[in-house]
Amino acid sequence: MKDAKPSYNINRLNSLVLKWGARARAEEPNTSDLLALFIHSTLLADASTEMADNAMQKIRSQNVDFNEFRVSLVDEMVAVIGVKYPDAFQRMRGLRMTMFDLFRRHHKVSLDQLIAKPTKDVKIYMENLEGMPPFVSTRFLLLGFGYPSVPVDWTTIDFLMHEEVLNEPIEPAQLMKEWSKKFKSERARAIHFALVAGTDAFHAGGKASKARKARESTPKLSGAAAASAEAAKKGKASIRSR
């Protein structure tokens, strides 16, 4: 059975993009260096731009290059970006795995080998790197290669729920898949930068943290339990309609 298409309010989304687009960054400062773009995107997932920028500056200032950062232990990497960084250990563990995978493949930590390659080949390559999160690969593809998809993490989902663009929470990957069919590259960029500006304010106001705690405290159903709950929900709706 195919997954149902995500239900979202396009008018609310357009209003959100219009509102936050004027306050958004016009460009990503790391697009001239694909490895830096990847690392910054890793830092930005479920974090604010300020957090990611500060962490990026610390990484650059405390290491000769990104390869030196790669050979650090995970705990040492966490100490660089700060132990209070959201999901610091898991984030640095995944980043280290990806950087080691790059080194195994090319005997250096670089993504320059992707320059001038067809976008579909870049997409396959990035998605198959060890430890690569979907938000990071999607953002890398959008900003580095113009691939038409909007990066979505859980903070974006929480923000879209808060702004009533979404009526119910869905997996970020599901929304990214839907939006990759909906928006062309330039529109996807505009939406991304606007959503980043909006989620930055969401972080600053403490709403992102509250939404995350509420989401993580909600029990998740799966398999037969989820099907049973959905059937019960439909049954109640049928009774009410009689």
Backbone as CSV, one residue per row, in Angstrom:
resi,resn,N_x,N_y,N_z,CA_x,CA_y,CA_z,C_x,C_y,C_z
1,MET,0.842,-1.199,0.000,0.000,0.000,0.000,0.880,1.252,0.000
2,LYS,0.546,2.209,-0.861,1.309,3.438,-0.930,0.939,4.354,0.227
3,ASP,1.945,5.115,0.703,1.675,6.076,1.765,0.760,7.166,1.251
4,ALA,-0.169,7.617,2.095,-1.041,8.722,1.720,-0.223,9.996,1.596
5,LYS,-0.643,10.856,0.697,0.074,12.119,0.523,-0.084,12.977,1.769
6,PRO,0.995,13.656,2.177,0.883,14.538,3.339,-0.152,15.628,3.095
7,SER,-0.959,15.915,4.086,-1.969,16.962,3.974,-1.407,18.253,4.552
8,TYR,-1.288,19.271,3.705,-0.790,20.551,4.179,-1.580,21.680,3.517
9,ASN,-1.609,22.820,4.198,-2.355,23.977,3.724,-1.416,24.857,2.900
10,ILE,-1.566,24.821,1.584,-0.646,25.543,0.702,-0.769,27.050,0.881
11,ASN,-1.973,27.527,1.193,-2.145,28.973,1.393,-1.405,29.452,2.643
12,ARG,-1.477,28.669,3.700,-0.738,29.023,4.925,0.766,28.939,4.686
13,LEU,1.187,27.943,3.909,2.605,27.827,3.583,3.079,29.046,2.797
14,ASN,2.307,29.457,1.808,2.680,30.631,1.008,2.752,31.889,1.867
15,SER,1.817,32.023,2.794,1.831,33.182,3.700,3.062,33.153,4.600
16,LEU,3.416,31.964,5.037,4.588,31.798,5.895,5.864,32.171,5.147
17,VAL,5.962,31.733,3.913,7.134,32.048,3.093,7.215,33.547,2.824
18,LEU,6.078,34.163,2.591,6.039,35.606,2.359,6.470,36.360,3.619
19,LYS,5.990,35.906,4.771,6.307,36.571,6.036,7.781,36.461,6.391
20,TRP,8.320,35.242,6.333,9.686,35.015,6.799,10.733,35.179,5.709
21,GLY,10.289,35.161,4.455,11.240,35.305,3.362,11.973,36.637,3.396
22,ALA,11.265,37.682,3.824,11.881,39.011,3.891,12.956,39.094,4.971
23,ARG,12.916,38.189,5.947,13.881,38.199,7.043,14.933,37.103,6.891
24,ALA,14.838,36.362,5.804,15.696,35.192,5.631,17.024,35.560,4.984
25,ARG,17.991,34.691,5.149,19.256,34.799,4.436,18.997,34.646,2.939
26,ALA,19.723,35.434,2.169,19.568,35.327,0.719,20.364,34.143,0.173
27,GLU,21.470,33.811,0.844,22.333,32.741,0.379,22.916,31.972,1.560
28,GLU,23.385,30.785,1.284,24.148,29.989,2.249,25.622,30.347,2.089
29,PRO,26.308,30.745,3.161,27.685,31.218,3.038,28.711,30.136,2.725
30,ASN,28.316,28.871,2.722,29.298,27.796,2.544,29.207,27.080,1.198
31,THR,28.471,27.629,0.247,28.273,26.909,-1.016,29.525,26.835,-1.873
32,SER,30.516,27.675,-1.633,31.751,27.629,-2.423,32.633,26.440,-2.036
33,ASP,32.328,25.805,-0.914,33.081,24.649,-0.418,32.075,23.561,-0.084
34,LEU,32.008,22.526,-0.902,30.982,21.498,-0.728,31.100,20.768,0.604
35,LEU,32.322,20.543,1.073,32.485,19.871,2.359,31.978,20.753,3.489
36,ALA,32.269,22.049,3.411,31.779,22.989,4.418,30.255,23.075,4.377
37,LEU,29.674,23.028,3.193,28.218,23.037,3.054,27.609,21.816,3.735
38,PHE,28.218,20.662,3.524,27.746,19.436,4.168,27.843,19.533,5.691
39,ILE,28.965,20.004,6.206,29.154,20.086,7.658,28.199,21.102,8.274
40,HIS,28.046,22.265,7.625,27.136,23.277,8.144,25.698,22.764,8.126
41,SER,25.330,22.034,7.083,23.986,21.457,7.008,23.770,20.444,8.129
42,THR,24.818,19.686,8.458,24.747,18.737,9.572,24.504,19.471,10.885
43,LEU,25.157,20.602,11.055,25.008,21.385,12.280,23.647,22.065,12.362
44,LEU,23.041,22.351,11.208,21.778,23.094,11.180,20.558,22.225,11.463
45,ALA,20.657,20.921,11.231,19.502,20.039,11.435,19.002,20.130,12.871
46,ASP,17.737,20.505,13.044,17.113,20.642,14.367,17.895,21.577,15.297
47,ALA,18.523,22.575,14.710,19.232,23.608,15.468,19.008,24.940,14.756
48,SER,19.361,26.027,15.414,19.178,27.348,14.806,20.395,27.740,13.979
49,THR,20.218,28.738,13.121,21.331,29.241,12.316,22.451,29.771,13.202
50,GLU,22.091,30.453,14.270,23.103,30.976,15.184,23.921,29.853,15.804
51,MET,23.241,28.794,16.242,23.946,27.635,16.801,24.909,27.044,15.767
52,ALA,24.401,26.836,14.551,25.209,26.215,13.505,26.395,27.089,13.118
53,ASP,26.170,28.391,12.978,27.257,29.309,12.620,28.333,29.332,13.696
54,ASN,27.919,29.388,14.961,28.882,29.420,16.067,29.678,28.116,16.133
55,ALA,28.990,26.987,15.949,29.665,25.693,15.980,30.644,25.569,14.810
56,MET,30.246,26.069,13.652,31.119,26.018,12.477,32.383,26.839,12.723
57,GLN,32.219,27.988,13.330,33.372,28.843,13.621,34.323,28.164,14.604
58,LYS,33.768,27.468,15.584,34.595,26.750,16.562,35.360,25.613,15.896
59,ILE,34.696,24.890,15.011,35.360,23.797,14.299,36.526,24.324,13.481
60,ARG,36.303,25.418,12.773,37.362,26.004,11.935,38.519,26.541,12.781
61,SER,38.198,27.190,13.888,39.238,27.841,14.695,40.057,26.851,15.520
62,GLN,39.477,25.693,15.834,40.164,24.741,16.702,40.779,23.559,15.956
63,ASN,40.717,23.606,14.621,41.306,22.546,13.806,42.037,23.149,12.614
64,VAL,43.108,22.486,12.214,43.850,22.949,11.042,42.968,22.873,9.803
65,ASP,42.227,21.770,9.694,41.301,21.580,8.591,40.234,20.578,9.031
66,PHE,39.303,20.276,8.129,38.226,19.353,8.472,38.731,17.927,8.674
67,ASN,39.847,17.575,8.043,40.398,16.235,8.238,40.884,16.051,9.672
68,GLU,41.463,17.092,10.254,41.870,17.002,11.650,40.651,16.783,12.550
69,PHE,39.564,17.446,12.214,38.326,17.256,12.974,37.833,15.828,12.824
70,ARG,37.998,15.244,11.651,37.553,13.868,11.387,38.229,12.872,12.318
71,VAL,39.513,13.044,12.555,40.246,12.042,13.339,40.083,12.251,14.844
72,SER,39.331,13.262,15.243,39.034,13.457,16.660,38.078,12.364,17.133
73,LEU,38.127,12.061,18.413,37.128,11.169,19.000,35.788,11.896,19.059
74,VAL,34.705,11.130,19.119,33.383,11.750,19.140,33.245,12.696,20.331
75,ASP,33.715,12.275,21.487,33.647,13.138,22.674,34.418,14.437,22.471
76,GLU,35.534,14.365,21.763,36.326,15.570,21.474,35.585,16.479,20.505
77,MET,34.897,15.910,19.543,34.105,16.694,18.594,32.958,17.394,19.318
78,VAL,32.338,16.674,20.248,31.248,17.248,21.037,31.759,18.412,21.873
79,ALA,32.952,18.263,22.430,33.529,19.330,23.251,33.753,20.588,22.424
80,VAL,34.053,20.433,21.151,34.280,21.590,20.276,32.979,22.356,20.047
81,ILE,31.910,21.672,19.674,30.657,22.370,19.367,29.868,22.717,20.625
82,GLY,30.173,22.018,21.741,29.478,22.288,22.999,28.576,21.136,23.393
83,VAL,28.700,20.708,24.637,27.932,19.541,25.093,26.427,19.819,25.131
84,LYS,26.040,21.088,25.161,24.614,21.430,25.205,23.997,21.569,23.810
85,TYR,24.814,21.366,22.791,24.281,21.433,21.423,23.230,20.340,21.254
86,PRO,22.115,20.632,20.580,21.064,19.613,20.417,21.605,18.312,19.816
87,ASP,21.316,17.201,20.476,21.740,15.880,19.996,23.229,15.848,19.664
88,ALA,24.041,16.481,20.505,25.456,16.685,20.195,26.190,15.374,19.900
89,PHE,26.025,14.366,20.762,26.786,13.129,20.573,26.356,12.401,19.304
90,GLN,25.032,12.227,19.124,24.540,11.521,17.939,24.910,12.277,16.668
91,ARG,24.840,13.595,16.724,25.164,14.431,15.561,26.633,14.251,15.173
92,MET,27.530,14.343,16.154,28.960,14.222,15.863,29.342,12.789,15.497
93,ARG,28.666,11.833,16.084,28.923,10.435,15.724,28.579,10.203,14.257
94,GLY,27.418,10.707,13.820,27.024,10.564,12.423,27.954,11.315,11.486
95,LEU,28.346,12.527,11.867,29.258,13.325,11.038,30.595,12.606,10.874
96,ARG,31.104,12.065,11.978,32.388,11.348,11.926,32.287,10.116,11.031
97,MET,31.173,9.395,11.107,30.977,8.223,10.259,31.016,8.608,8.786
98,THR,30.342,9.706,8.443,30.308,10.141,7.047,31.688,10.570,6.570
99,MET,32.397,11.316,7.411,33.720,11.795,7.015,34.700,10.632,6.858
100,PHE,34.584,9.612,7.715,35.437,8.428,7.566,35.073,7.652,6.305
101,ASP,33.790,7.621,5.966,33.371,6.961,4.735,33.955,7.679,3.527
102,LEU,33.944,9.000,3.549,34.565,9.771,2.462,36.050,9.444,2.336
103,PHE,36.722,9.369,3.486,38.158,9.082,3.466,38.430,7.683,2.927
104,ARG,37.602,6.726,3.305,37.777,5.353,2.807,37.610,5.288,1.293
105,ARG,36.693,6.073,0.788,36.410,6.033,-0.647,37.462,6.767,-1.478
106,HIS,37.983,7.883,-0.939,38.807,8.770,-1.776,40.184,9.080,-1.191
107,HIS,40.495,8.516,-0.027,41.775,8.775,0.645,41.968,10.248,0.974
108,LYS,40.873,10.950,1.081,40.866,12.335,1.531,39.436,12.694,1.914
109,VAL,39.289,13.734,2.724,37.954,14.173,3.128,37.552,15.320,2.210
110,SER,36.797,14.985,1.180,36.412,15.985,0.182,35.130,15.548,-0.512
111,LEU,34.391,16.537,-1.009,33.226,16.267,-1.850,33.390,16.911,-3.222
112,ASP,34.594,17.392,-3.498,34.853,18.038,-4.787,34.726,17.068,-5.948
113,GLN,34.819,15.776,-5.679,34.677,14.773,-6.733,33.278,14.770,-7.339
114,LEU,32.343,15.444,-6.666,30.969,15.490,-7.172,30.731,16.644,-8.142
115,ILE,31.661,17.581,-8.191,31.510,18.742,-9.071,31.372,18.267,-10.522
116,ALA,30.405,18.825,-11.205,30.136,18.548,-12.630,29.488,17.192,-12.873
117,LYS,29.216,16.447,-11.823,28.507,15.180,-12.013,27.003,15.443,-12.165
118,PRO,26.268,14.586,-12.863,24.814,14.736,-12.965,24.168,14.720,-11.580
119,THR,23.150,15.544,-11.399,22.519,15.670,-10.092,21.979,14.344,-9.593
120,LYS,21.447,13.525,-10.478,20.908,12.235,-10.043,22.010,11.340,-9.469
121,ASP,23.225,11.450,-10.032,24.345,10.668,-9.515,24.801,11.207,-8.156
122,VAL,24.770,12.538,-8.007,25.128,13.159,-6.723,24.136,12.725,-5.648
123,LYS,22.858,12.686,-6.011,21.815,12.287,-5.070,22.058,10.863,-4.573
124,ILE,22.323,9.954,-5.477,22.577,8.562,-5.113,23.818,8.469,-4.225
125,TYR,24.856,9.191,-4.587,26.108,9.167,-3.824,25.885,9.656,-2.396
126,MET,25.244,10.801,-2.251,25.050,11.387,-0.925,24.166,10.517,-0.048
127,GLU,23.105,9.988,-0.614,22.163,9.190,0.171,22.762,7.855,0.619
128,ASN,23.854,7.444,-0.019,24.484,6.173,0.328,25.733,6.328,1.182
129,LEU,26.079,7.553,1.546,27.185,7.752,2.469,26.771,7.306,3.859
130,GLU,27.663,6.654,4.566,27.368,6.158,5.903,27.088,7.323,6.852
131,GLY,26.005,7.195,7.626,25.679,8.203,8.630,25.041,9.469,8.090
132,MET,24.589,9.451,6.839,24.046,10.654,6.215,22.560,10.839,6.530
133,PRO,22.169,11.902,7.255,20.750,12.157,7.529,20.043,12.714,6.283
134,PRO,18.771,12.384,6.079,18.033,12.887,4.911,17.994,14.408,4.821
135,PHE,17.821,15.104,5.956,17.805,16.569,5.927,19.102,17.106,5.357
136,VAL,20.221,16.529,5.761,21.537,17.023,5.340,21.760,16.782,3.850
137,SER,21.479,15.576,3.387,21.681,15.282,1.962,20.764,16.132,1.096
138,THR,19.526,16.346,1.549,18.582,17.159,0.776,19.032,18.613,0.701
139,ARG,19.488,19.161,1.830,19.964,20.548,1.835,21.218,20.700,0.977
140,PHE,22.107,19.727,1.065,23.318,19.730,0.249,22.958,19.727,-1.236
141,LEU,22.012,18.889,-1.618,21.600,18.783,-3.016,20.913,20.060,-3.506
142,LEU,20.064,20.639,-2.652,19.352,21.860,-3.025,20.311,23.024,-3.230
143,LEU,21.173,23.278,-2.242,22.016,24.473,-2.275,23.302,24.283,-3.082
144,GLY,23.757,23.055,-3.170,24.981,22.808,-3.919,24.764,22.461,-5.373
145,PHE,23.584,21.877,-5.690,23.359,21.378,-7.042,21.991,21.740,-7.618
146,GLY,21.218,22.519,-6.871,19.932,22.964,-7.395,18.875,21.882,-7.479
147,TYR,19.038,20.810,-6.704,18.038,19.754,-6.713,16.757,20.259,-6.051
148,PRO,15.602,20.108,-6.719,14.361,20.737,-6.229,13.673,19.978,-5.099
149,SER,14.170,20.146,-3.886,13.507,19.565,-2.729,13.768,20.439,-1.522
150,VAL,12.783,20.556,-0.648,12.899,21.399,0.542,13.375,20.544,1.722
151,PRO,14.500,20.895,2.345,14.961,20.142,3.520,13.986,20.304,4.684
152,VAL,13.647,19.193,5.312,12.698,19.209,6.426,13.258,18.353,7.558
153,ASP,13.360,18.926,8.755,13.727,18.164,9.948,12.536,18.185,10.905
154,TRP,12.703,17.612,12.097,11.576,17.555,13.025,11.191,18.941,13.545
155,THR,12.163,19.835,13.663,11.828,21.197,14.095,10.950,21.885,13.057
156,THR,11.239,21.638,11.777,10.391,22.183,10.710,8.975,21.648,10.832
157,ILE,8.848,20.343,11.086,7.518,19.746,11.265,6.797,20.410,12.432
158,ASP,7.488,20.577,13.556,6.881,21.222,14.731,6.451,22.651,14.405
159,PHE,7.291,23.367,13.684,6.993,24.749,13.303,5.776,24.805,12.378
160,LEU,5.719,23.915,11.395,4.587,23.882,10.461,3.294,23.482,11.171
161,MET,3.409,22.622,12.180,2.244,22.286,12.994,1.775,23.513,13.777
162,HIS,2.715,24.220,14.378,2.396,25.409,15.173,1.725,26.475,14.318
163,GLU,2.163,26.598,13.067,1.616,27.610,12.155,0.412,27.098,11.371
164,GLU,-0.029,25.883,11.676,-1.211,25.261,11.073,-1.076,25.056,9.568
165,VAL,0.167,24.891,9.118,0.386,24.458,7.738,0.108,22.966,7.646
166,LEU,0.496,22.241,8.700,0.186,20.819,8.832,-0.874,20.629,9.910
167,ASN,-1.782,19.701,9.666,-2.815,19.400,10.653,-2.389,18.315,11.634
168,GLU,-1.422,17.506,11.214,-0.928,16.437,12.069,0.539,16.181,11.745
169,PRO,1.301,15.688,12.731,2.730,15.447,12.485,2.944,14.288,11.526
170,ILE,3.940,14.429,10.669,4.317,13.361,9.744,5.840,13.256,9.751
171,GLU,6.343,12.191,9.211,7.787,12.017,9.120,8.376,13.066,8.170
172,PRO,9.479,13.704,8.538,10.111,14.680,7.635,10.385,14.113,6.246
173,ALA,10.838,12.865,6.176,11.151,12.264,4.878,9.925,12.193,3.976
174,GLN,8.771,11.986,4.579,7.535,11.896,3.798,7.188,13.241,3.180
175,LEU,7.354,14.325,3.958,7.059,15.651,3.434,8.097,16.062,2.389
176,MET,9.362,15.714,2.619,10.394,16.025,1.625,10.103,15.331,0.296
177,LYS,9.652,14.105,0.374,9.337,13.354,-0.843,8.204,14.030,-1.616
178,GLU,7.173,14.465,-0.899,6.043,15.125,-1.540,6.458,16.458,-2.146
179,TRP,7.222,17.237,-1.401,7.606,18.566,-1.885,8.605,18.513,-3.031
180,SER,9.355,17.414,-3.148,10.289,17.289,-4.275,9.527,17.194,-5.595
181,LYS,8.265,16.766,-5.533,7.423,16.687,-6.735,6.659,17.989,-6.978
182,LYS,6.586,18.825,-5.953,5.707,19.988,-5.991,6.411,21.261,-6.426
183,PHE,7.649,21.489,-5.969,8.303,22.781,-6.156,9.553,22.665,-7.023
184,LYS,9.746,23.661,-7.863,10.969,23.741,-8.651,12.088,24.303,-7.773
185,SER,13.301,24.273,-8.303,14.485,24.583,-7.506,14.439,25.950,-6.834
186,GLU,14.147,27.005,-7.583,14.170,28.354,-7.005,13.097,28.525,-5.940
187,ARG,11.943,27.929,-6.164,10.877,27.997,-5.164,11.271,27.199,-3.924
188,ALA,11.888,26.052,-4.137,12.337,25.235,-3.006,13.364,25.997,-2.163
189,ARG,14.270,26.729,-2.815,15.261,27.538,-2.090,14.575,28.616,-1.256
190,ALA,13.612,29.287,-1.876,12.897,30.352,-1.167,12.154,29.807,0.044
191,ILE,11.507,28.667,-0.133,10.786,28.046,0.983,11.767,27.647,2.082
192,HIS,12.886,27.047,1.683,13.868,26.611,2.676,14.387,27.774,3.510
193,PHE,14.833,28.835,2.865,15.398,29.965,3.606,14.342,30.631,4.486
194,ALA,13.104,30.686,4.009,12.025,31.258,4.820,11.746,30.382,6.041
195,LEU,11.718,29.068,5.842,11.461,28.163,6.966,12.602,28.186,7.975
196,VAL,13.821,28.354,7.503,14.952,28.476,8.426,14.799,29.733,9.279
197,ALA,14.417,30.853,8.640,14.198,32.096,9.398,13.076,31.917,10.421
198,GLY,12.017,31.236,10.005,10.901,31.003,10.912,11.267,30.084,12.065
199,THR,11.997,29.013,11.771,12.391,28.090,12.838,13.450,28.714,13.747
200,ASP,14.243,29.644,13.214,15.187,30.376,14.076,14.426,31.135,15.159
201,ALA,13.347,31.805,14.759,12.513,32.523,15.729,11.818,31.535,16.664
202,PHE,11.441,30.389,16.136,10.815,29.321,16.908,11.771,28.842,18.001
203,HIS,13.054,28.697,17.642,14.086,28.337,18.615,14.268,29.445,19.643
204,ALA,14.396,30.681,19.165,14.695,31.813,20.045,13.602,32.024,21.087
205,GLY,12.376,31.762,20.713,11.267,31.949,21.635,11.025,30.769,22.565
206,GLY,11.838,29.732,22.437,11.688,28.553,23.289,10.596,27.600,22.845
207,LYS,9.918,27.926,21.742,8.809,27.087,21.290,9.294,25.773,20.685
208,ALA,10.473,25.814,20.055,11.006,24.586,19.450,11.279,23.541,20.513
209,SER,11.876,23.968,21.617,12.181,23.045,22.707,10.910,22.460,23.320
210,LYS,9.898,23.305,23.519,8.636,22.835,24.086,7.938,21.858,23.142
211,ALA,7.949,22.186,21.851,7.298,21.319,20.866,7.997,19.967,20.787
212,ARG,9.310,19.997,20.880,10.067,18.746,20.831,9.748,17.863,22.037
213,LYS,9.721,18.464,23.216,9.407,17.693,24.428,8.007,17.091,24.339
214,ALA,7.056,17.879,23.829,5.688,17.388,23.692,5.614,16.248,22.679
215,ARG,6.333,16.401,21.576,6.337,15.354,20.547,6.967,14.068,21.062
216,GLU,8.087,14.203,21.752,8.808,13.020,22.214,8.100,12.321,23.373
217,SER,7.216,13.044,24.057,6.475,12.431,25.162,5.190,11.766,24.691
218,THR,4.833,11.965,23.428,3.618,11.359,22.882,3.900,9.926,22.460
219,PRO,3.172,8.952,23.002,3.408,7.551,22.619,3.143,7.346,21.133
220,LYS,4.014,6.575,20.495,3.854,6.293,19.073,3.354,4.870,18.875
221,LEU,2.319,4.743,18.038,1.801,3.423,17.700,2.426,2.952,16.406
222,SER,2.583,1.655,16.287,3.134,1.124,15.046,2.492,-0.218,14.749
223,GLY,2.598,-0.639,13.514,2.123,-1.960,13.116,0.652,-2.158,13.376
224,ALA,0.308,-3.309,13.994,-1.082,-3.677,14.231,-1.778,-2.679,15.147
225,ALA,-1.037,-2.148,16.136,-1.631,-1.189,17.067,-2.060,0.073,16.342
226,ALA,-1.228,0.532,15.424,-1.561,1.731,14.661,-2.763,1.484,13.760
227,ALA,-2.790,0.305,13.108,-3.913,-0.040,12.234,-5.202,-0.131,13.028
228,SER,-5.122,-0.730,14.225,-6.294,-0.869,15.080,-6.821,0.491,15.512
229,ALA,-5.902,1.390,15.865,-6.298,2.730,16.287,-6.952,3.488,15.145
230,GLU,-6.399,3.328,13.936,-6.965,4.011,12.780,-8.351,3.464,12.467
231,ALA,-8.538,2.148,12.577,-9.840,1.539,12.319,-10.869,2.025,13.333
232,ALA,-10.452,2.119,14.596,-11.344,2.611,15.638,-11.745,4.050,15.376
233,LYS,-10.785,4.835,14.918,-11.048,6.238,14.605,-12.076,6.368,13.490
234,LYS,-11.916,5.536,12.451,-12.850,5.570,11.329,-14.227,5.074,11.762
235,GLY,-14.245,4.059,12.669,-15.511,3.536,13.152,-16.306,4.570,13.909
236,LYS,-15.618,5.342,14.749,-16.289,6.408,15.499,-16.835,7.469,14.553
237,ALA,-16.062,7.776,13.519,-16.515,8.777,12.553,-17.767,8.304,11.824
238,SER,-17.798,6.970,11.526,-18.946,6.411,10.829,-20.197,6.467,11.702
239,ILE,-20.022,6.170,12.981,-21.170,6.213,13.925,-21.722,7.620,14.043
240,ARG,-20.800,8.591,14.122,-21.242,9.996,14.269,-21.990,10.496,13.041
241,SER,-21.650,9.899,11.872,-22.275,10.370,10.635,-23.648,9.760,10.392
242,ARG,-24.024,8.765,11.192,-25.329,8.108,10.996,-26.468,8.992,11.494
